[in-house]
Amino acid sequence: MITKGVGGTYTVRRDNGDRILCQIRGGIRKSGVVPAVGDNVKVSESGDPDIPYVIDDILPRKNYLIRPSVANIDCIVLTFAVVDPVPDLTLMDKMIIICTNLNIRISLLFTKCDLDPDKAEELTGIYSLAGFDVYRSSKDDLFSSSDLARIAPSGIVAFAGPSGVGKSTICNNILENDIMQTGVVSDRLKRGKHTTRHVELFDTPTGFITDTPGFTSLSLFDVGTDYKDVVYGYPEILKSSSLCRFDDCRHISETGCKVLEDLAQGLIDRGRYDRYREEYEYLYNNRNNYKRRIRSV
């Protein structure tokens, strides 16, 4: 399995735990398939003393996340600070939509909860009500290896989210080693500085974890999300939708929409609904562009 890739050279972990350096065969490169951390691969000796092995084949993936670029993820921990930087819930919901449609198990982690306990309680309530597993982390009570074991007893676990929320600090705490560089939030921009430059898998007693480079923007259109798939990122809306009058209800303004009724009664969070509607309408209004884009690939 590929555990690291930098500059066209890949580190592959063998079944016995040994790590070897590899390049990829030209045929793979010409096919347009780019190896990703988490890929299971077949290798053979290259005859090159500097990089002694070559990747002959990439085995089928069960999932592939474009951003961050990781394959075969078992669980993703979407990590956002409650303050410093201010949580971008639109970004969080987009990540939830993408991961849900890839059948990646999701846990949410809010960090720096000691800086604003009220905000931490509010966010935990919103996403717990929506049906997600939510965890909290603070300066004196960091997310730990025991927490990791509860949410993902095996497999590949990726921590993803904006820069400056503490992903590297948490991974270092889990590994009990300062393997990953940590940074601070920019005073001028009020967002994190990128300290993780590449994706790398690290061994845990039950599997692997990876910190991933932070990001602050994401387009559902660019990653190929269909407007019909947006609702799967909102399990509370999906649950209500089963009682709508029409099977093709968009939950925007339709008569007899159970989602809108539950929204009016406070059973669905207004912010979550507004973000659902914004993403749905954007993708719906651009659906013809999406179809043309798919045909051209």
Long-range contacts (C-beta under 8 A, 24 or more apart in sequence): 1-38, 1-39, 1-40, 1-41, 1-72, 1-201, 2-35, 2-36, 2-37, 2-38, 2-39, 2-41, 2-55, 2-201, 3-37, 3-200, 3-201, 3-202, 3-208, 4-37, 4-198, 4-199, 4-200, 4-201, 5-35, 5-36, 5-37, 5-198, 5-199, 6-198, 9-51, 10-35, 10-55, 11-200, 12-41, 12-43, 12-53, 12-55, 13-201, 17-203, 20-52, 20-53, 21-50, 21-51, 21-52, 21-53, 22-46, 22-51, 22-53, 22-54, 22-55, 23-48, 23-51, 23-53, 23-54, 23-55, 24-54, 24-55, 25-54, 25-55, 25-56, 28-55, 28-57, 28-58, 33-58, 34-69, 36-64, 36-69, 36-70, 36-71, 36-199, 37-69, 37-70, 37-71, 37-199, 37-200, 37-201, 37-210, 38-70, 38-71, 38-72, 38-73, 38-156, 38-201, 38-210, 39-71, 39-72, 40-72, 62-103, 63-102, 63-103, 63-104, 64-102, 65-98, 65-99, 65-102, 65-104, 65-158, 65-160, 66-223, 67-215, 67-218, 67-223, 68-158, 68-160, 68-199, 68-212, 68-213, 68-215, 69-199, 70-156, 70-158, 70-199, 70-210, 70-212, 72-156, 73-102, 73-104, 73-155, 73-156, 73-157, 73-158, 74-104, 74-105, 74-152, 74-154, 74-155, 74-156, 74-157, 74-207, 75-104, 75-105, 75-106, 75-107, 75-151, 75-152, 75-155, 75-156, 75-157, 75-158, 76-104, 76-105, 76-106, 76-107, 76-157, 76-158, 76-159, 76-160, 77-107, 77-108, 77-109, 77-135, 77-151, 77-157, 77-158, 77-159, 77-160, 78-106, 78-107, 78-108, 78-109, 78-160, 78-161, 79-109, 79-111, 79-159, 79-160, 79-161, 79-165, 79-166, 79-167, 79-170, 80-108, 80-109, 80-110, 80-111, 80-161, 80-162, 80-165, 81-110, 81-111, 81-112, 81-162, 81-164, 81-165, 81-166, 82-110, 82-111, 82-112, 82-113, 82-115, 82-116, 82-119, 82-120, 82-123, 83-112, 83-115, 83-116, 83-119, 84-112, 84-115, 84-164, 84-185, 84-190, 85-162, 85-164, 85-165, 85-185, 85-190, 85-191, 85-192, 86-190, 87-123, 88-162, 88-216, 89-271, 89-275, 90-275, 90-278, 91-162, 91-216, 91-217, 91-218, 92-161, 93-233, 93-234, 93-272, 93-275, 93-276, 93-279, 94-218, 94-220, 94-233, 94-279, 95-160, 95-161, 95-218, 96-132, 96-233, 97-220, 97-225, 97-229, 97-230, 97-232, 97-233, 97-279, 98-218, 98-220, 98-223, 98-225, 98-233, 100-232, 100-233, 101-225, 101-229, 101-232, 101-233, 105-152, 106-132, 106-133, 107-132, 107-133, 107-134, 107-135, 107-151, 107-152, 108-132, 108-133, 108-134, 108-135, 109-134, 109-135, 109-136, 109-137, 109-143, 109-159, 109-170, 110-134, 110-135, 110-136, 110-137, 111-136, 111-137, 111-138, 111-143, 111-165, 111-166, 111-170, 112-137, 112-138, 112-139, 112-165, 112-166, 113-137, 113-138, 114-138, 114-139, 114-140, 126-269, 126-271, 126-272, 129-236, 129-269, 130-234, 130-235, 130-236, 130-269, 130-272, 131-235, 131-236, 131-239, 132-235, 137-166, 137-170, 142-169, 142-170, 142-173, 143-170, 143-173, 143-174, 144-173, 144-174, 145-173, 145-174, 145-176, 145-204, 145-205, 148-174, 148-204, 148-209, 149-206, 152-206, 152-207, 153-206, 153-207, 154-206, 154-207, 155-207, 155-208, 156-201, 156-207, 156-208, 156-209, 156-210, 157-204, 157-207, 157-208, 157-209, 157-210, 158-199, 158-209, 158-210, 158-212, 159-209, 159-210, 159-211, 159-212, 160-212, 161-214, 162-191, 162-192, 162-214, 162-215, 162-216, 163-191, 163-192, 163-193, 163-194, 163-195, 163-213, 163-214, 163-215, 163-216, 164-191, 164-192, 164-193, 164-214, 165-192, 165-214, 167-196, 167-211, 167-212, 167-214, 168-195, 168-196, 168-211, 171-202, 171-209, 171-210, 171-211, 174-204, 174-209, 175-202, 175-204, 175-209, 180-211, 191-216, 220-279, 220-282, 220-283, 221-282, 221-283, 221-286, 221-289, 221-290, 224-290, 224-294, 225-283, 226-283, 226-287, 226-290, 227-280, 227-283, 227-284, 227-287, 230-276, 230-279, 230-280, 230-283, 231-276, 231-280, 233-276, 234-272, 234-273, 234-276, 236-267, 236-268, 236-269, 236-272, 237-268, 237-272, 237-273, 237-276, 240-267, 240-268, 250-280, 250-284, 251-276, 251-277, 251-280, 252-277, 252-280, 252-281
